[in-house]
């Protein structure tokens, strides 16, 4: 009996190990989410709409930590190459962001309960009012000099504010007064290569 038990355990261990290694080797481990008694064993960390943010959770001041990226669906994430590609996109955004002077010390977002916001990019503030559609993760912000729409997502350390690439370019151009900057054009190139990608900012309190 002991031999049968240990053999069975060894076989199970090999099966589990083999499954994980295969997932990691093709860079799509996050796409292997399996519901087991209501628990998601692998989280789709780079897909919009998976980990929703409530308005109550949005309230407060958030500080920029790193570039953010998410795909509009798990199918598009899989087509692009999975979580590995999402991580690569974030990496490619770091240099343009740094060139534009975006750091944790000068970039933040504040949302109040009465529907007002302040977005600060490279020390330049944009103020106005906002509405938030929890069902669609859609955040609409309206200010005197700029109106913008982005999508929200919860992350391990905080939240992500994510835009269509062209919309993000508009925000950066107004906030930094660097219209036509080639670094911003580099950001726009990502939208041509990856279908259904949203890019922006990972933030935490």
C-alpha positions as CSV (number, residue, x, y, z in Angstrom):
1,X,0.0,0.0,0.0
2,X,2.8,2.4,0.9
3,X,4.5,1.9,-2.5
4,X,1.2,2.5,-4.3
5,X,0.6,5.6,-2.2
6,X,4.1,7.1,-2.9
7,X,3.9,6.2,-6.6
8,X,0.6,8.0,-6.8
9,X,1.9,11.0,-5.0
10,X,5.0,11.1,-7.2
11,X,2.9,10.9,-10.4
12,X,0.6,13.7,-9.2
13,X,3.7,15.9,-8.3
14,X,5.1,15.3,-11.8
15,X,1.8,16.2,-13.4
16,X,1.5,19.4,-11.5
17,X,5.2,20.4,-12.1
18,X,5.0,19.6,-15.7
19,X,1.8,21.7,-16.1
20,X,3.4,24.7,-14.4
21,X,6.6,24.5,-16.4
22,X,4.7,24.3,-19.7
23,X,2.7,27.4,-18.7
24,X,5.8,29.3,-17.8
25,X,7.7,28.3,-20.9
26,X,5.2,29.8,-23.3
27,X,4.6,32.9,-21.2
28,X,0.9,32.4,-20.7
29,X,0.7,31.1,-17.2
30,X,-1.9,33.8,-16.3
31,X,-4.2,32.4,-19.0
32,X,-4.5,29.1,-17.2
33,X,-7.0,30.3,-14.5
34,X,-9.0,27.4,-13.2
35,X,-12.0,27.7,-10.9
36,X,-11.6,25.2,-8.1
37,X,-14.3,25.6,-5.4
38,X,-14.7,29.2,-6.3
39,X,-11.0,30.0,-6.1
40,X,-9.1,31.3,-9.0
41,X,-5.7,29.5,-9.0
42,X,-4.1,31.7,-11.7
43,X,-5.1,35.4,-12.0
44,X,-5.4,37.3,-15.3
45,X,-3.4,40.2,-14.1
46,X,-3.2,42.0,-17.4
47,X,-6.9,41.9,-18.6
48,X,-9.3,44.8,-18.1
49,X,-12.5,43.9,-16.3
50,X,-11.1,40.9,-14.4
51,X,-10.3,42.6,-11.1
52,X,-12.8,45.4,-10.8
53,X,-12.4,48.6,-8.8
54,X,-15.3,50.1,-6.9
55,X,-15.8,53.9,-6.6
56,X,-15.2,53.6,-2.8
57,X,-11.8,52.0,-3.6
58,X,-11.0,54.7,-6.1
59,X,-11.3,57.5,-3.5
60,X,-8.0,58.9,-2.2
61,X,-4.6,60.0,-3.5
62,X,-2.6,57.6,-5.6
63,X,1.1,57.9,-6.4
64,X,2.7,56.7,-9.6
65,X,4.9,53.7,-9.3
66,X,5.5,52.3,-12.8
67,X,4.1,52.2,-16.3
68,X,0.8,50.3,-16.6
69,X,-0.5,48.0,-19.3
70,X,-3.5,45.7,-19.8
71,X,-5.4,44.1,-22.7
72,X,-9.1,44.5,-23.4
73,X,-9.7,40.8,-23.3
74,X,-8.0,37.5,-22.4
75,X,-8.2,36.4,-26.1
76,X,-6.1,39.5,-27.2
77,X,-3.7,38.9,-24.4
78,X,-3.2,35.3,-25.5
79,X,-2.9,36.3,-29.1
80,X,-0.2,38.9,-28.3
81,X,1.8,36.4,-26.3
82,X,0.5,36.5,-22.7
83,X,1.8,38.1,-19.5
84,X,5.3,38.1,-20.8
85,X,4.4,40.6,-23.6
86,X,2.5,42.8,-21.1
87,X,5.6,42.9,-19.0
88,X,7.7,43.8,-22.0
89,X,5.3,46.7,-22.9
90,X,5.7,48.1,-19.4
91,X,9.4,47.9,-19.7
92,X,9.4,49.7,-23.1
93,X,7.4,52.5,-21.5
94,X,9.9,53.2,-18.7
95,X,12.4,55.1,-20.9
96,X,9.8,57.5,-22.5
97,X,8.2,58.1,-19.2
98,X,11.5,58.9,-17.6
99,X,12.4,61.2,-20.5
100,X,9.2,63.1,-19.9
101,X,10.1,63.5,-16.3
102,X,7.4,61.3,-14.9
103,X,8.4,60.0,-11.5
104,X,6.8,58.9,-8.2
105,X,7.7,62.3,-6.8
106,X,5.8,64.4,-9.2
107,X,3.0,62.2,-10.7
108,X,-0.2,61.4,-8.8
109,X,-4.0,61.2,-9.0
110,X,-6.5,62.3,-6.3
111,X,-10.2,61.4,-6.4
112,X,-12.7,62.8,-3.9
113,X,-16.1,61.5,-2.8
114,X,-17.9,64.5,-4.3
115,X,-16.7,63.7,-7.8
116,X,-13.6,66.0,-8.1
117,X,-10.2,65.0,-9.3
118,X,-6.6,66.3,-9.6
119,X,-4.2,64.6,-11.9
120,X,-0.6,65.7,-11.6
121,X,1.9,64.7,-14.3
122,X,5.5,65.8,-14.1
123,X,4.4,68.4,-11.5
124,X,1.7,69.9,-13.7
125,X,-1.8,69.6,-12.3
126,X,-5.1,69.1,-14.2
127,X,-8.3,69.6,-12.2
128,X,-11.9,68.9,-12.8
129,X,-14.8,66.6,-12.1
130,X,-15.2,62.9,-12.8
131,X,-17.8,60.2,-13.2
132,X,-17.1,56.5,-12.7
133,X,-18.9,53.6,-14.3
134,X,-18.1,50.6,-12.1
135,X,-19.7,48.1,-14.4
136,X,-17.4,49.0,-17.3
137,X,-14.3,50.1,-15.3
138,X,-14.7,53.5,-17.1
139,X,-13.5,56.7,-15.6
140,X,-14.5,60.0,-17.4
141,X,-12.6,63.1,-16.3
142,X,-13.6,66.6,-17.4
143,X,-11.4,69.7,-16.9
144,X,-11.1,73.2,-18.3
145,X,-8.1,72.4,-20.5
146,X,-8.5,68.7,-21.0
147,X,-11.2,66.0,-20.9
148,X,-10.0,62.3,-20.8
149,X,-11.4,58.8,-20.5
150,X,-9.5,56.0,-19.0
151,X,-10.1,52.5,-17.6
152,X,-9.3,51.3,-14.1
153,X,-8.0,48.0,-12.8
154,X,-7.0,46.8,-9.4
155,X,-3.5,45.5,-9.1
156,X,-1.5,43.7,-6.4
157,X,-0.1,46.9,-4.9
158,X,-2.9,49.4,-5.9
159,X,-4.7,50.5,-9.0
160,X,-4.0,51.1,-12.7
161,X,-5.2,54.0,-14.8
162,X,-5.1,52.9,-18.4
163,X,-5.8,54.8,-21.7
164,X,-6.0,54.1,-25.4
165,X,-2.5,55.0,-26.7
166,X,-3.8,58.0,-28.7
167,X,-5.6,59.4,-25.6
168,X,-2.6,59.0,-23.4
169,X,-0.6,61.0,-25.9
170,X,-3.1,63.8,-25.6
171,X,-2.8,63.8,-21.9
172,X,1.0,63.8,-21.9
173,X,1.1,66.6,-24.5
174,X,-1.1,68.9,-22.6
175,X,0.4,68.2,-19.2
176,X,4.0,68.5,-20.2
177,X,3.7,71.0,-23.1
178,X,5.8,68.8,-25.3
179,X,3.6,68.4,-28.3
180,X,5.3,66.4,-31.1
181,X,7.9,64.9,-28.8
182,X,9.4,61.8,-30.5
183,X,9.3,60.0,-27.1
184,X,5.5,60.3,-27.1
185,X,5.4,59.0,-30.7
186,X,7.3,56.0,-29.4
187,X,4.5,55.4,-27.0
188,X,2.0,55.6,-29.8
189,X,3.9,52.9,-31.8
190,X,2.9,50.3,-29.2
191,X,-0.8,50.6,-30.2
192,X,0.1,49.7,-33.8
193,X,1.9,46.6,-32.8
194,X,-0.5,45.3,-30.1
195,X,-4.2,45.2,-30.8
196,X,-6.5,45.9,-27.9
197,X,-3.8,47.2,-25.5
198,X,-4.4,50.0,-22.9
199,X,-1.4,51.8,-21.4
200,X,-1.0,54.2,-18.5
201,X,0.1,54.2,-14.9
202,X,0.3,51.8,-12.0
203,X,-0.3,53.6,-8.8
204,X,-0.5,53.0,-5.1
205,X,-1.5,54.9,-1.9
